[in-house]
Amino acid sequence: MSYKYFTINERNKLEVLLKENYKISKIAKILNRHRATIYREIKRINGEYSSENAQEDANTKSANKGRNSKITAELKNLIEDRLCKTWSPEQIVGRELKGRLSFKTIYNWGCTVIFWMFPWMSWEEREGERKLRRREENLILGSQLATDPKK
């Protein structure tokens, strides 16, 4: 089931219609919403309905949606330090955080954080550097395998 939230325009219309003493059923028809939805929206604000306060309340509640992050300030500093030392998330979890955190959590968190860690680089530059680093690692590994007498 998909939910359709009130927009600021709908909240403005609701505020005007309430001030003009329209009945709730009439307002519901005008806004093409169910009566219960209108009542819930009015109940959102204690006292007289204000579209600005209702929008602010909706923004606050939507910002608090979702799951709380597992990454605390202490973990954040540790992860950033290791990432700056070019550790991979797998290495960080394997050596430092075994059982406390998943490397996938670091990848998910890192995608959002990478933009403020390196603000001077565009996404393409970061991706290009990452690909170049992988190629260099593969070349080093390949040359080691070719010169290794045991294999």
N, C-alpha and C positions, 0 to 999 in steps of 0.2 A: 504494500500500500504506500503510495506516495503522498506526502503532505505538502500543501500549498500554504505558505506563510503569508501573513498580511504584509503588504508593502507600505512604505511611508505615505504614498498617495492614498491608499485605502484607509489608512489610519487618519489622515487629514479629512477625508470625506466623512468618515465615521464621526469624528469630532464635530464637524459642522452640522451633520444631521442630528446628532444628539442635542446640540445647542438650539436647533430649530424645533425640538420636541417631537421628532418623528417617532412612531412606534417601532419597536425592535423588529417586528415582522416586516414592516415596510423597508427598514434599513437593510434587512437581510435580502430582500428582493432586489433592491437597488445595487447592492454590492455583490449579488449573486453568491451569497453564503448562507449557511444554515443558521437558524436563530441561536442555537447553542454556541456556535462559533462566535457570534456577536456578543453574547452574554459573557463568554470566557474572556474575550478581548477587553470588554469593559471592566471585568473583575480584575484584570491584570494590574490596574492602577487603583490604589486606595483613594477615595474621595472623587472629585470631579475628573472626568476623563480628559487626558491631554495626549495628543498624538506624539509630541516630542518625548514625553516621559515614557510612553508605551514603547516607542522605538528604542529608547535608551535601555529600557528593561529587557527588550528582546535581544538587543546586541550583547548585553552583559550575559544573559543566559546562554546565548549561542556560543559565546567565547569560552564558557565553562563546559561545553559538551565534550564527550569523548572520554577516553581513558587517561588517567594521570601518567605522566612519564616516569619510567623506571630510573632515568638518569638524573641523579642528584647533582648538586654543585660540585661535590668532591669527585664523583665519577666523571663529570664533565671535564674537570681540570686534568684528571688522569688521562682520559681518552684524547683530549686535545694535545697534551704533551707527547703521547705516544704517536699520534698521527703526524705531528710535526717532525718526529724522528723517523718518519716513513715506515712505521709499523702498519701492517694490515689489520683490519678488524679481527680477523681470525687469530692473529698472533696476540693481540691485546687480550682477547677473551681466553685464549689457551694459556697464556702465561700469568695474567693478572686477575682475571675475573671469572674463572671457571665456576660454573654453577650459579653465578650472580646475574649474568647478563648473556644474551645471545648476540652473536656477531651480526645477525640480521637487524637487531635493534640499533646497533651502531651504524650500519649502512643506512637504515631509514632515517635516523637522527642526523647522520652526516650529510645527507643530500640537502637538508635544509640549512645546516650550519656552514657548509662549505662556501656559501655565498658571502657570509659575513667574515669568514676566516681569510678569504682571498678576494676582497672587493675590487681590486684593480684588474682582475682577470675576467674575461668573458667565459661563458660556458664552453664555447668551442676551444678556447685556449687551454682550459683545464682538461678537457677531454683529449686534446692533442698531446698534451704533456703526459697524460696517463698512458696513452697508446705508445708514445715514444719510449717511456720507461719500461713498458712490457716488452717491446722489441729489443731494447738493450739487454734486459734480463735474459731473454731467450737466446740472444747471440752469445752472451757470456756462458750460459748453460750449454749451448751447442758446441762452443769451442772447447769447453772443459771435457765434454763427452768425447770429442774427436781426438784430444791429446791424451786422454786417460788410457794408460797401457793395460789396465786390468780388464777393460771391456772390449 
